[in-house]
Amino acid sequence: MSKRPGSNTSKNDNAVLSEPEVVSYLQQHPDLLLKHHALLETMQVPHNAGSGMVSLIERQVDILREKNRQLEERLLVLINNARVNEELTEKLHRYSLHLFSSKGIEELIQVAAANLQQLFDIDEVSIHIKPEYQSENLQTSSLSDKMYAAILDTLGSDSCSCHNELDDELVVSLFGDKSSTIKSCALLALDTPHRTGFIALGSSDQNRFSPQMGTLILSRLGEHLSIALVRHHDF
């Protein structure tokens, strides 16, 4: 306990400072211990590690070390995120190059599906074009009008949607005999510029495509194929 500094009256001499008042006073006078060296000879702070005592300076060093450790961890997270983003950008670039080097609509569909699987480590990929936009050179797996309507309604005006609670009928329609392994999927719109179909990406990992995840890169995958389709087909 301490008496209020600077008080001369008998009444104030007996007043006791509360702990918050002492802390507040030290915060306002950070050089107090420099002016009163004798206090350093008697002040000791228990070390968190166990018995024994350490000086106030050692305690401050421990706090600074902990802050430094936290900053280093945050920096490592930022560096890792930057590395992941750089890798994704490179994969997206390679995907685009392969799309635009395709020599026809059939090759384009095949190249798109193969590159999505290989570059982005996706278990299953299916590309679906609405029947009214298909032709002799552009054939994709057929879906019922009801299924197309349900999927396009799910997408709405969005360019991408992700799901990990799946309807069995939907999964079978999208991935056929591979459907039993699919636990999550992403639907990517194909707009040329009107909605002509979609890409379905399937994963055996239920957390791979969750409704909470960011979809910027996924949307770009659909956009790039949409642009490439227009080069080979009149929609």
C-alpha positions in Angstrom: 0.0 0.0 0.0 1.2 3.6 -0.6 0.3 7.1 0.4 -0.8 9.6 -2.2 2.3 11.4 -3.6 2.5 15.1 -3.0 0.0 15.2 -0.2 0.8 17.3 3.0 -2.4 17.2 5.0 -2.9 14.8 7.9 -6.0 13.5 6.2 -4.2 12.6 3.0 -1.2 11.2 4.8 -3.5 8.4 6.0 -5.2 7.9 2.6 -4.2 4.6 0.8 -3.7 4.4 -2.9 -5.6 1.6 -4.7 -3.7 -0.7 -7.1 -5.3 0.9 -10.2 -4.2 4.4 -8.9 -0.6 3.1 -8.5 -0.7 1.7 -12.0 -2.1 4.9 -13.4 0.6 7.0 -11.7 3.4 4.8 -13.0 2.0 5.0 -16.5 2.0 8.8 -16.2 5.5 8.8 -14.8 7.5 6.0 -16.6 10.8 7.4 -15.4 9.9 7.1 -11.8 12.2 4.2 -11.1 15.1 6.1 -12.8 14.7 8.9 -10.3 14.4 6.6 -7.3 17.1 4.0 -7.7 16.5 2.7 -4.2 13.2 1.2 -5.3 15.0 -1.1 -7.8 16.9 -2.6 -4.9 13.7 -3.8 -3.2 11.3 -4.5 -6.1 11.2 -8.0 -7.5 8.7 -9.7 -9.9 8.0 -13.4 -9.7 9.0 -15.3 -12.8 6.2 -17.3 -14.5 8.4 -20.4 -14.7 8.4 -21.2 -11.0 10.2 -20.4 -7.8 12.8 -17.7 -7.7 12.6 -14.0 -8.5 13.7 -11.9 -11.5 14.3 -8.2 -11.9 11.7 -5.8 -13.4 14.0 -5.4 -16.4 14.1 -9.2 -17.0 10.3 -9.2 -16.8 10.1 -6.5 -19.4 12.5 -8.5 -21.6 10.2 -11.5 -21.3 7.2 -9.5 -22.3 9.0 -8.0 -25.3 10.2 -11.5 -26.3 6.6 -12.7 -26.3 5.4 -9.8 -28.4 8.3 -10.4 -30.8 7.3 -14.1 -31.0 3.7 -13.1 -31.8 4.8 -10.7 -34.5 7.1 -13.3 -36.1 4.1 -15.8 -36.2 2.0 -13.1 -37.9 4.7 -12.4 -40.4 5.1 -16.2 -41.2 1.3 -16.3 -41.8 1.5 -13.4 -44.2 4.5 -14.9 -46.0 2.7 -18.2 -46.3 -0.4 -16.5 -47.6 1.6 -14.6 -50.2 3.3 -17.8 -51.3 -0.1 -19.6 -51.7 -1.5 -16.6 -53.7 1.6 -16.6 -55.9 1.2 -20.3 -56.6 -2.6 -19.8 -57.4 -1.8 -17.0 -59.7 0.7 -19.1 -61.6 -1.7 -22.0 -61.9 -4.5 -19.7 -63.2 -2.0 -18.3 -65.8 -1.1 -21.8 -67.0 -4.8 -22.8 -67.1 -5.6 -19.7 -69.3 -2.7 -20.4 -71.7 -3.9 -24.0 -72.2 -7.4 -22.9 -72.8 -6.4 -20.3 -75.5 -4.0 -22.7 -77.2 -6.9 -25.2 -77.8 -7.7 -25.6 -81.5 -11.4 -26.5 -81.3 -14.4 -26.6 -79.1 -14.1 -30.3 -78.3 -10.4 -30.0 -77.5 -11.2 -26.9 -75.3 -13.7 -28.8 -73.2 -11.3 -31.7 -72.7 -8.3 -29.4 -71.9 -10.4 -27.4 -69.4 -11.5 -30.5 -67.5 -8.0 -32.0 -67.5 -6.3 -28.8 -66.4 -8.7 -28.1 -63.6 -8.1 -31.6 -62.2 -4.3 -31.5 -62.6 -3.4 -27.9 -61.8 -5.9 -27.4 -58.9 -5.9 -31.0 -57.5 -9.7 -31.5 -58.0 -11.0 -35.0 -57.8 -13.8 -34.8 -60.4 -14.7 -32.2 -63.0 -17.8 -32.1 -65.3 -18.7 -29.3 -67.8 -22.3 -28.8 -68.8 -23.7 -26.7 -71.6 -27.4 -26.2 -71.9 -29.0 -28.3 -74.6 -30.1 -25.3 -76.7 -26.5 -24.2 -77.1 -25.1 -27.6 -78.0 -24.2 -28.6 -81.5 -22.6 -31.4 -83.4 -19.2 -30.2 -82.3 -20.2 -29.2 -78.8 -21.7 -32.2 -76.8 -21.6 -32.4 -73.0 -23.2 -34.8 -70.6 -27.0 -34.4 -70.7 -29.0 -33.2 -67.7 -32.7 -33.0 -67.4 -34.4 -29.7 -67.8 -35.5 -30.0 -64.2 -31.9 -30.5 -63.0 -30.6 -27.6 -65.2 -33.3 -25.3 -63.7 -32.4 -26.4 -60.1 -28.7 -25.8 -60.6 -29.0 -22.5 -62.3 -31.5 -21.5 -59.6 -28.9 -22.4 -57.0 -26.4 -20.2 -58.7 -28.8 -17.3 -59.2 -26.9 -14.2 -60.3 -23.7 -15.4 -58.6 -20.7 -16.6 -60.7 -19.9 -19.4 -58.2 -21.5 -21.3 -55.3 -20.0 -23.9 -53.0 -21.7 -26.8 -51.2 -20.9 -29.5 -48.7 -24.4 -30.7 -47.9 -25.3 -32.4 -51.2 -28.4 -33.8 -52.7 -27.8 -37.4 -53.8 -29.7 -37.0 -57.1 -27.8 -33.8 -57.9 -24.4 -35.4 -57.3 -25.2 -38.5 -59.4 -26.4 -36.2 -62.2 -23.1 -34.2 -62.1 -20.5 -36.9 -61.5 -22.1 -40.2 -62.6 -20.5 -43.3 -61.3 -17.9 -41.2 -59.4 -20.6 -39.6 -57.3 -20.2 -41.9 -54.2 -16.9 -40.3 -53.4 -18.0 -36.7 -53.6 -18.5 -34.9 -50.3 -18.4 -31.2 -51.5 -18.7 -29.4 -54.8 -18.4 -26.0 -56.4 -20.6 -24.8 -59.3 -19.0 -22.2 -61.6 -21.2 -20.3 -64.1 -20.4 -20.1 -67.8 -21.6 -16.8 -69.1 -21.1 -15.9 -72.8 -22.4 -13.3 -71.7 -25.8 -15.0 -71.0 -25.7 -18.1 -68.9 -25.0 -21.0 -71.2 -24.0 -23.7 -68.7 -21.7 -24.4 -65.7 -18.6 -26.3 -64.5 -19.0 -28.7 -61.6 -16.0 -29.4 -59.4 -16.2 -32.3 -57.0 -14.1 -33.3 -54.0 -13.9 -36.2 -51.6 -13.0 -33.7 -48.9 -16.1 -32.3 -47.3 -14.3 -29.1 -46.3 -12.7 -28.4 -49.8 -15.7 -26.5 -51.0 -17.6 -25.0 -48.2 -20.2 -22.1 -48.3 -18.0 -20.0 -46.2 -14.9 -20.1 -48.4 -13.7 -17.3 -50.7 -14.7 -17.8 -54.3 -12.6 -15.3 -56.3 -10.2 -17.8 -57.9 -13.1 -20.2 -58.6 -15.1 -17.4 -60.3 -12.0 -16.6 -62.5 -11.8 -20.3 -63.6 -15.4 -20.1 -64.9 -14.8 -16.7 -66.5 -11.7 -17.8 -68.4 -13.5 -20.8 -69.9 -16.5 -18.6 -70.8 -14.3 -16.3 -72.8 -12.5 -19.2 -74.5 -15.8 -20.8 -75.4 -16.9 -17.7 -77.3 -13.8 -18.0 -79.5 -14.9 -21.4 -80.8 -18.7 -21.3 -80.7 -21.5 -18.9 -81.6 -23.7 -18.6 -78.5 
